[in-house]
Amino acid sequence: MTDQQGGPGPQANGSHAVDVGPPPSTTSAPRQQDAGTAPGLDVRLMYGFGTDRGLRRELNEDSFLAVEPIFAVADGMGGHEAGEVASSICVRTLEASSIAGTRLPRVTAAELDDVIRQAHQSIRSEAGGQAGTTLTGVVLVEESGAPAWLFFNVGDSRAYRLSSGTFGQITVDHSEVQELVDLGSITEQEARTHHRRHVVTRALGTGDDADPDFWLMPVEDRDRILLCSDGLSGEVTDEDIHLILETVPDPQDACDALIAAALRSGARDNVTVIVVDASDPAGNHPGAGPGCGAAAGGRFAADGDR
């Protein structure tokens, strides 16, 4: 990441709605993307996404992927053009994997770990260890005949979940200040302004530790998932993030409101957010109807796909 001054850059954003479930009955052989789908696995996803350079950075080094069933945010680091290359390689590797575009894949943490390690090696090969990226995300998978969230994380980008009125951070930051909080040396409030708050202890493409953490959780009706770079969580408190997620029903509107909140707070870093809503297609939920967004989801590669 750079520390140079820069004006606000263009936003990349959009929204999408998709039904995820067993394919319709046909007499033909099942398509490859339908492999691994169990009967009765019906989940409706609606999601929004957006990124903004912020008010102080010259470049946007964040990248994101929102292509069902995988959603991810990568925050590049290294300065100049190195960080944007690292985060872009990361999301392109995820998009090129067999997971992207597969309905409710039976993907294990070990298989996802292989994809993430491939991204790590590609970044290291491209940048010679001089650039890296965080990565946080979630895959909607099938687990024991039911839909589940498979979360993954390296670094200090974050995943949150709002479920049945309960809001909380799923991932654990890989950062120096998080280690100090865990030791009881500083409070979480002190961590927000600590001079070492941007130092990560794990990253893809650089350093000695690129091991991702994983969490597997069942999907609940009306789950709301937030993925974000620290450009959001470093500017907006968890309480204010919760309030926006609780009160703004449309996922794209929620993304826009979160980015706006970060900009109002100074937006000292790039800001990237993805909001994913899950619901039962048979349920009668406001705003859960079809007809929203771009057919192919969204991806933003910070290096412009050069």
C-alpha positions in Angstrom: 0.0 0.0 0.0 1.2 3.5 -0.7 1.0 6.5 1.6 0.7 9.1 -1.1 -2.1 11.6 -1.3 -4.8 11.2 -3.9 -8.4 12.3 -4.7 -11.3 9.9 -4.6 -11.3 7.4 -7.4 -14.0 5.8 -9.4 -16.1 3.1 -7.7 -16.7 -0.4 -9.1 -20.0 -1.7 -7.9 -23.0 -3.8 -8.8 -25.6 -6.3 -7.6 -26.9 -9.7 -8.5 -29.5 -12.2 -7.5 -29.4 -15.9 -8.1 -31.2 -19.1 -7.0 -28.8 -21.9 -6.0 -30.3 -25.3 -5.9 -30.7 -28.6 -7.7 -30.9 -28.3 -11.5 -34.3 -28.8 -13.2 -35.1 -32.4 -14.2 -34.0 -33.2 -17.8 -33.5 -36.4 -19.8 -30.0 -35.4 -20.8 -26.8 -36.1 -18.8 -26.2 -33.6 -16.0 -23.9 -30.7 -16.8 -20.5 -30.6 -15.1 -21.5 -27.5 -13.0 -24.4 -29.4 -11.5 -22.1 -32.2 -10.2 -22.3 -32.4 -6.4 -25.7 -30.9 -5.9 -28.0 -32.7 -3.6 -31.8 -32.8 -3.8 -33.6 -30.2 -1.7 -30.6 -27.8 -1.5 -32.3 -24.6 -2.2 -30.7 -21.3 -1.3 -31.4 -17.9 -2.8 -28.5 -15.5 -2.9 -28.6 -11.8 -3.4 -25.4 -9.8 -3.3 -23.9 -6.4 -3.8 -20.3 -5.3 -4.1 -18.2 -2.1 -4.4 -14.7 -0.7 -4.0 -13.4 2.8 -3.7 -9.8 4.2 -3.8 -10.5 6.3 -0.7 -9.4 9.8 0.0 -5.7 9.4 0.6 -4.4 6.6 -1.6 -3.0 7.2 -5.1 -3.9 3.7 -6.2 -6.6 1.2 -5.4 -4.7 -2.0 -4.5 -7.9 -3.9 -3.5 -9.4 -6.6 -5.7 -12.6 -8.6 -5.2 -14.5 -11.6 -6.7 -18.3 -12.1 -6.5 -19.0 -15.0 -8.7 -21.4 -17.6 -7.2 -20.5 -19.6 -5.1 -17.3 -17.9 -4.2 -16.9 -14.4 -2.8 -13.6 -12.8 -1.8 -11.8 -9.6 -1.0 -8.0 -9.2 -1.4 -6.1 -6.2 -0.1 -2.8 -5.8 -1.8 0.4 -4.5 -0.2 3.8 -3.5 -1.4 3.5 0.0 -2.7 3.6 1.4 -6.2 2.1 -1.2 -8.5 3.1 -4.3 -6.5 0.1 -4.5 -4.3 -2.4 -4.3 -7.1 -0.7 -7.1 -8.9 -0.7 -9.3 -5.9 -4.4 -8.9 -5.1 -5.3 -9.2 -8.8 -3.4 -12.5 -9.2 -5.3 -13.7 -6.1 -8.8 -13.1 -7.4 -8.0 -14.4 -10.9 -6.6 -17.6 -9.4 -9.9 -18.1 -7.4 -12.0 -17.3 -10.5 -10.0 -19.7 -12.7 -10.5 -22.6 -10.2 -13.1 -25.3 -10.6 -15.0 -23.8 -7.7 -16.2 -20.7 -9.4 -19.4 -21.2 -11.3 -20.2 -24.5 -9.7 -23.5 -24.8 -7.8 -23.1 -25.9 -4.2 -19.7 -27.7 -4.7 -18.7 -30.3 -2.3 -15.4 -28.5 -1.6 -13.4 -29.2 1.5 -11.1 -26.8 3.4 -8.1 -28.9 2.1 -9.2 -28.4 -1.5 -9.7 -24.7 -1.0 -6.3 -24.5 0.7 -4.7 -25.9 -2.5 -6.2 -23.1 -4.6 -5.1 -20.4 -2.1 -1.6 -21.8 -2.0 -1.5 -21.8 -5.8 -2.3 -18.0 -5.6 0.4 -17.6 -3.0 3.0 -19.3 -5.2 1.9 -17.3 -8.3 2.2 -14.0 -6.5 5.7 -14.9 -5.1 6.8 -16.0 -8.6 5.5 -12.7 -10.2 6.7 -10.3 -7.5 9.7 -12.1 -6.0 8.4 -11.8 -2.5 8.2 -8.0 -2.7 4.4 -7.8 -2.7 1.6 -9.6 -1.0 -2.1 -9.5 -0.3 -4.6 -10.4 2.4 -7.5 -12.6 1.4 -10.8 -13.1 3.1 -13.9 -14.8 1.6 -16.6 -17.4 1.7 -17.7 -20.3 -0.5 -21.3 -21.6 -0.4 -20.8 -25.4 -0.3 -22.7 -28.5 0.3 -21.8 -30.2 3.6 -23.6 -33.3 4.8 -26.5 -32.8 2.4 -27.1 -29.1 3.5 -25.8 -25.7 2.3 -22.9 -24.3 4.4 -20.6 -21.3 4.5 -16.9 -22.2 4.1 -15.1 -19.1 5.3 -11.3 -18.5 4.7 -8.9 -15.9 5.7 -5.2 -14.8 5.5 -4.3 -11.3 6.9 -6.5 -8.6 8.4 -9.4 -8.3 5.9 -12.6 -9.5 7.6 -15.7 -11.6 7.3 -18.7 -10.7 9.4 -22.1 -12.5 9.8 -25.5 -11.2 10.7 -27.8 -14.2 11.6 -31.0 -14.3 13.5 -30.3 -10.9 15.0 -26.7 -11.8 16.1 -23.8 -10.0 14.6 -20.2 -10.8 14.9 -16.8 -11.1 13.2 -16.1 -14.6 11.9 -12.5 -14.3 11.0 -9.6 -13.5 13.3 -7.1 -10.8 12.2 -3.6 -12.0 11.5 -2.0 -8.8 12.7 0.4 -7.5 15.4 -2.3 -5.6 17.2 -4.6 -8.6 17.3 -1.8 -10.5 19.0 -1.5 -7.7 21.5 -5.2 -7.8 22.1 -5.1 -11.6 22.6 -2.3 -11.1 25.1 -4.3 -8.5 27.0 -1.6 -5.9 26.4 -4.0 -3.5 24.7 -7.8 -3.2 24.3 -9.7 -3.5 21.1 -10.4 0.2 21.2 -6.6 0.9 21.6 -5.9 -1.4 18.7 -7.9 0.9 16.4 -5.4 3.7 16.7 -2.2 1.7 17.5 0.8 2.7 15.3 1.3 -0.9 14.3 -2.3 -1.6 13.4 -1.5 -2.1 9.7 1.2 -4.7 10.2 -0.1 -8.2 9.3 1.5 -11.4 10.4 0.2 -13.5 7.5 -0.1 -12.7 3.9 -0.1 -14.4 0.5 2.9 -13.9 -1.7 5.3 -12.6 0.9 6.7 -13.5 4.4 7.0 -16.8 6.1 3.4 -17.6 6.9 0.6 -17.8 4.3 -1.5 -20.4 6.1 -5.2 -19.6 5.8 -7.7 -20.2 8.5 -11.1 -21.9 7.8 -14.5 -21.9 9.4 -17.5 -24.1 8.3 -21.0 -23.0 9.4 -24.5 -24.0 8.3 -26.5 -21.5 6.2 -29.4 -20.1 8.1 -32.4 -18.4 6.4 -31.8 -14.7 6.1 -28.1 -14.9 6.8 -26.2 -11.7 5.8 -22.4 -12.0 5.2 -20.1 -9.0 4.9 -16.6 -9.3 3.5 -14.4 -6.2 3.6 -10.9 -4.8 3.5 -9.5 -3.0 6.5 -10.3 0.3 4.7 -13.9 -0.3 6.1 -13.2 -1.9 9.5 -10.4 0.6 10.2 -12.7 3.5 9.7 -16.1 2.4 10.8 -16.8 0.7 14.1 -18.4 -2.7 14.4 -21.4 -1.1 16.0 -21.9 1.2 13.0 -21.3 -1.6 10.5 -23.9 -3.7 12.4 -26.4 -0.8 12.2 -26.1 -0.4 8.5 -26.4 -4.1 7.8 -29.4 -4.3 10.1 -31.3 -1.4 8.7 -30.5 -1.3 4.9 -32.3 -4.3 3.4 -30.9 -4.3 -0.2 -27.3 -5.7 -0.3 -26.1 -3.2 -2.9 -27.6 -0.3 -1.0 -25.8 -1.7 2.1 -22.5 -1.8 0.3 -22.9 1.7 -0.9 -23.8 2.9 2.6 -20.8 1.2 4.1 -18.4 2.7 1.6 -20.1 6.1 2.2 -19.5 5.7 6.0 -15.8 5.0 5.4 -15.5 8.0 3.2 -17.2 10.2 5.8 -14.7 8.9 8.4 -11.7 9.9 6.2 -11.1 6.8 4.1 -7.4 6.7 4.6 -7.2 3.4 2.8 -8.9 1.7 -0.1 -12.4 0.5 0.8 -13.8 -2.8 -0.6 -17.0 -4.5 0.5 -19.2 -7.5 -0.5 -22.6 -8.2 1.1 -24.2 -11.6 0.5 -27.8 -12.4 1.6 -29.1 -16.0 1.8 -32.7 -16.9 2.0 -35.1 -19.8 1.4 -36.6 -19.4 -2.0 -39.9 -20.7 -0.7 -40.0 -18.0 2.0 -41.8 -14.8 1.6 -39.1 -12.2 2.3 -39.3 -8.6 1.1 -36.8 -7.8 -1.6 -36.2 -11.5 -2.4 -37.8 -11.5 -5.8 -35.9 -12.1 -9.1 -34.6 -9.5 -11.5 -31.6 -7.8 -9.9 -28.1 -7.0 -11.3 -25.6 -8.3 -13.7 -25.9 -11.9 -14.9 -22.3 -12.8 -14.3 -21.7 -11.4 -10.8 -18.7 -9.2 -10.4 -14.9 -9.0 -10.3 -12.5 -6.1 -9.8 -8.8 -6.7 -10.5 -6.8 -3.7 -9.3 -4.2 -4.1 -12.0 -6.8 -3.7 -14.8 -6.2 -7.2 -16.1 -3.1 -6.1 -17.9 
